[in-house]
Amino acid sequence: MSDAAIGRVDEIPVGEGRAFAVDGEQIAVYRMRDGTLRALGAVCPHRGGPLADGLTDDESVVCPLHGRTYDLISGAETTGSGPGVCSHAVRADDDGSILMGLECR
């Protein structure tokens, strides 16, 4: 599995997410308060809500349109039995570049 450079960490305020276009897909990358990164598919499967704009805590993101909640590690939908979103391995390089695995995990 290879990592793709998709942006820079300083583009994402601490505690928020930003969407990046990667290989024709929208990926939401979140900069956690402890400095770690999380990456999920950026489109809520329920009604297409922008997950990068959702509220986050240490474990989940809430879709701003209808309140569906997704686990920031696995991408699983945690408020019901709906489909989850793709989760990606993501990290910051020493120079501040965001490196993301292209495959769903």
N, C-alpha and C positions, 0 to 999 in steps of 0.2 A: 504494500500500500504506500503510495506516495502522497506527500503533503503539497498543497497548492497555497501560494501566498495570495491572500484575498484582500488585504487592507492593512491598516496600521492600528495598533491598540489605542493610540491617542485620538482616534476618530470616534471612540465610544466613551461617553462619560461614565464614571464609576456608578454602578447600580442601574445602568440602562442597557438597552439593546439597539443594534443598528442592523439594517438589512443590506446584504451584499449579493450581487448577481454572480453566481458561480456555475459555469457550464450550463447556462440556460435556466437555472433554478434560483429562486430567492432563498437565501440562508440568513437566519437571524443569529447574530453573535452577541452574546451578553457579557459584559465586563462586571464580574461580581465584586462585592465590596472587599473581599479578601485578595483581589487582584487576579484570581483565576478567570478563565474564559469558559463559556458554554456555547454550543452551536446546535441549532435545530432548524428544520424546515420552517420558513418564515410565513407560510400561509396556513391558517387554521382550516382543517378539513371540514369543519361544520358549515361555515358560510364564507370562507375566504378572508377572514379577519387578519389584520397585520400583526402577527405575533411579536415582531420587533418593537412595537409600540405598547406591548402589554406590561402590566405591573409584575415585578419579580420580587421574590424573596430568595432565601438561600437554596430552595428546593424546586420552585416551580414558577411558571409564567402564566398569567391570566389573560386570555384573549380579550381585547378591549371592546369587541362587539357584543358578545353574548355570554361572557364569563366562563367559558370552558377553560379548564386548567390542565397544563401539561408539565410533566416532570422534566426538569432541565438536564438530567443525566440520560434517561432512557427515551424521552419523547413520548412516553405513554400518557394517554388522557386519564386524568385522575378524578374527574368529577362525574363519571358515568361509564358507559360501556362503548363509547364512540371510538373511532380510529385515532391512533396516535400520529405523531409526525416523526420524520427521520431525525435521528440524532447523529452528530458527527464528532469525531475526535478533533480537538482544537487546542492550540497552544500558542504562546507568544515566543518568537525568536529573540535572541539577545539584542537585536537592533530595533525591536518593537514591531516587527512584522507579525501579522496573524497568519499562522499556518494551520490549514484544515485538511483533514482526511476527506477525500471525495466520496468514499463509500459510506453507506448507512451502517450504523452499528446496532 
